[in-house]
Amino acid sequence: MKRRAFMTLLGGAAVSWPLAVRAQQTPEVPRIGFVYAGSKAAAALRIEAILSGLRVSGYAAPAQVEIVARTAEGDPAQIAPLVAEVIAKNVNVFIVNGPAVLHAAHLATRTIPIVALDLETDPVASGVAASLARPGGNVTGFTLVESSIVGKWLELLKEIAPRVKRVAFLFQPATAPYAQYYLDVFKAAAPSLGIAAIPAPINKTSEIEPVIAEQARDQNGGLILMPDTFLLVHRAEITSLAARYALPALYPYSNYTKAGGLVSYGYDLLDNYRRAAIYADRILRGTKPSELPVQLPVKVQLTVNLTTAKALGLNVPSSFLLRADEVIE
């Protein structure tokens, strides 16, 4: 029997995943629940990464796994109902994306093991984990960023756009409840670089353009995006607006630079999903989530879009290009 894996998408339709073939289900098939706060297209990439991690764990041998997946399409109001829907499918382990999904899952169950991606940067302070080394309870997982990276974002934006003297930090409070953790570092790091730090919370898409337009009114303006599922879902609109208003901007993921953003510096999003699958496998084999330490990300990527830089009239230093993991021309 060949290995089978499939996901159940929002709406309840069962879809065979490309790397698997159909086989008859049995009650012994392990079920992994997955709720993603963003789009179905982005969720598909992450499910592929989860399946890749499962192969590393030995599921390339004749075995089966069912992934019950739901996506919120960037709508925070959909998260709690989708979490409840997945839990009702009697999943054995739950992989969740983002602090908002984690919060909903943690409220909904204290018995189903949860492997969280994009964990709040201080899961101990939030009450999710007793400690990073031994989290206790039913939650473990992987943080996406740590606050020290904020200073690096400011340095890189200043290096590629030296004229920048005031920078807005864009985020959506509902999908970035950890915002203050980063804002504190943002405000502390900015003065040493001669930058005025401007928190820029938004609540809906119609508020994105006014923030960008306001920053662009000053030729010394710049923009940094917080790691935030809401912003990631709307990356095409954000990068397009930044280009239209000629505003230098730094982004937390390479998804943005590939969509036309100037520069990004952040952790490999999909790597944590592969690592989460390995954790899920260990849980399915009997390890308690309380015994699996919360882990930091390990792969960092610097990406620069030279086409966008030229359109903004920026000369990217050769030293900057040599450090880049990817240069888009």
N, C-alpha and C positions, 0 to 999 in steps of 0.2 A: 504494500500500500504506500503510495507516495504521500509526501507531507501535504497537508491542507491547511490553508489559513484564509480566513475571510473576515471582512468587517461588515457590520450592519450600520448603514448610514442613517442619518436623520430622515425619518419618514418610514423606517422599518424595512426597507428593501435589503435583502442579502446580496452581496456582490462578491464574486470571486476575486481575490487579489492576484496581480500578475504573476507573482513568483510561486503560486500554488495551483493545485488542481483539486477538483471536487472529490470528496470521498464521503462515505456514509458516516454521519455523526453517531457517537456513542455517548452515554452519560459520563464517561470518564474524560471526555475532552475538556481540558482546562479552559476557563473563560477569563479573558483579560478585558476589563472595562477601560474605556478611554474617553475622556471629555476634553475637548479643545475649545478655547474661547474664541478662536479666529475662524477663518473660512474653511470650507471643505477642501479646496485646492491645497491650502497649507497643511491641513490635517492629513491629507493623502501622503505628502512627503514625510511627515513625522511617523505615520504608520509604517511606511517602508523602512524607516530607520529602526523602529521597534522590531520589525520582523528581521532586519539584519542582525540586531543584537541577539535575538532568539536563536538565529542560526549559529552564532558564536557560542551560545550556551549549549549547543548540541541538538537543537531541534531540526537540523538538516537530516538526521536519521529519521526513519519512518515514525512520525508523530503527528499530532494534530493540535492546533490551537485556534480558538475562536476569539476574535477581537470585536467587541461590541462597542462601537464608536458613535459619538454624537458631537456636533459642532454648533457653537452658539452664534457664529457669523458676526462676532464683534458686539453682540447685544447682551449686556450684563444681566438683563431681566430674564434671559433664557437659561442662564447657567443652572440655577437651583432646580428647575423642573427637569432639565436634561440629566443632571446628576441623579435625581430620584428615579428617572426612567431607566438608567443604566443599572443602578443598584437592584431594581426590580427584576433584572435579568439573571440574578443569582451569580454574579461574577465572583471569581476566586481571589482576584487581586485587581486593584483599581489604579491606573496610571492617569494622573490629572495634570493639566497645564495651567500654570499661573496661580497667583495667590487668591484670586476671586473664586476659581474653581476649587482650589484646595479648601478654602473656607467653607464653601457649600458642602463639599464632600465630608469634611471633618464634622460638621454639624449633623449630617445625615447618618453617619455611621461611625461607631467607635470599635467595631469588630472586624470589618473587611480591611485587610491590609491595603494601605495607600502608598504608592510611590509617586512623589510629587516632583514635577519639573518646574523650574522657575520659582523655587521656594522663596518665601520672603527672606530677605537678607539676614534677618535676625529671628529665626524660627524659635529660638529659646525664649526671647522676650515676648513673642506673640503667643506663647503657650502651646505651640504645635509640638515642640520637642523639649524634653527635659535637659538634654545636652546634645551637642553635635556628634560626639563620639558614641553615645548611647541614647538615642532619641526617646526611647520608651513609647508606650502607647501603640497605636496602629499606623503611625505616619513616619516615613523616612523619605529620602529623595536627594535632589541635586539643586543647589542654588545656581542661578544664571549669571549673576554678576556680584561683585563685591564693591563696596563704596569707594575704595581707593582708585577704581578705574575712572571716576568722575574727574579727578585732577588730570589724568592722562587725556581725557576728552578735551578739556580746556587747552592743554598744552598743544595738542595736535591741531586744533582749530586755529589757534594763534600762529602756529608755525606755517600753516598752509595759507592763511589769510591774515597777515600781520597787522592790517589796519583795524581789525576787530577790537572794540573796546567795551562793548555792552552786549551781553549774551542772554537770550531768553531760554529758559529750560522748560520745554513743552511736555505736558503729561495730562492724563485724564484721571482724576482722583478715584473714580469708581473702579477702574481696572488697574490702578497703581496705588493701592492703599499703603504701600511702603514708601511713598514719595518723600516724606520728610527725612527719611534716612539718607537719601541722596542729596536732598536740598541742603542739608546741614553741611555736607562736604563741599558741595557746589559753592555755597556762600563763603566757606572758609578758604577755599583754594583760589578763588577769583582775584582777590586784591593783589596777591603776589605777582600776578601776570598783568596787572593794570586793567583788569576787566570788572565792569559792573555786572553783578549777578541779578537776573530778573526771573523770579518764578513765574511760570505762565500756565496755570491750570485752565483746562477747557472741559466743557461738559458735553458738547455735541460737535458734529462736523462743521456746522456753520460758523463756529468760533475759531476754526483753524486759520482761515484767511486773514481776519483782522489782526491776529497776533503776528503773522508773517509780514503783513503790510506795515504794521507799526514798527517792527524792527528794521524794515527796509527804508523807512523814512530817514533814518540816520545812516550815513554812508559807513559808519563804524559798527553797524549792527551785525549780529550773528545769531545762530540758533543751534541748540543741542536738543535732541530728542531723548527722553527717558526710555528705558526698556519698558514697553507698554503694549499689550496686545491690541488695544483700541487703535493706537497710532500705527502699528504694523499693518493692520487691516486696511488702513487708509494711506498707505505709503505712496501709492501712485499719485494721489491728489496732493500730498504734502510735498513730494519732490518736484512736482510740476509747479506748484505755487512758489516754492523757493527759487526755481529757475526763472519764473515770470517776474518775480520781484528782485532778481539778482542778489539773493541773500545767501552768503556762505553758511553752510549748515553741516553739522557732524551728526552721524547716526550710529545707533548701537549695533546694527547688524548689516551684513553685506547685501541683504535683500534690498535695502534702500539704494545703495550705490548702483546695483544692477538695474534699478528702476529709474536711474538718472540722478541720484543724489551725489553730492560732492565727495564725501569721504566717510568711511565707517571704521569703527574700531570696537570690536566686541568678541564675545565667545561664540564658538561654532554651535549654532542652535541644535543641529541634528545629532551632534556627538553625545549630548546628554540623553537623547532618546535611545540611542543604542545602549548606553550604560544603564538606563532605566530598565530596559528589557532584561539585562543580565540580573538586575536586582529582582525583577518580577519572577524570573526563573528560579532564583534562590529561594524566594518565598514559596513558590509552588512546590519546591522540593523539601520544604519544612522549616526554613529559617524564619524566625520572627522578625518583623520589621523593626522592632525595638532593639534588635541586635545589629542592625545595619547602619553604619554611621552616615550622617548627612555629609555629602561631598561637594567640594567646590569644582567649578569647571576647570578644564585643563588646556583647551585649545583656543588660542586668541588669534584673530585675523584682522589685519589692516588692509583695507581696500580703498583705492582712490580712482575716481572717474576723471580721466584727463580731458575728455570732451566737455564735461561740465566745468572743469577748472578753466579751460580756455574761454568758454562762453562767459564766465564771470571775470575774465581778464586777470586770472591768477597764474603766476609762474611757479609751478611746483618745484621746490628744490630737489636736486638730484639725490641728495642724501635721504630725502623723504621717500622718493621712488625706490631707492635701494632697500629700504626697510619694509616696503609694502609686500604683502603676500600675494596681492592681485592688483594689476593695473588695467583699468578698462579704457580702451582707446576707441 
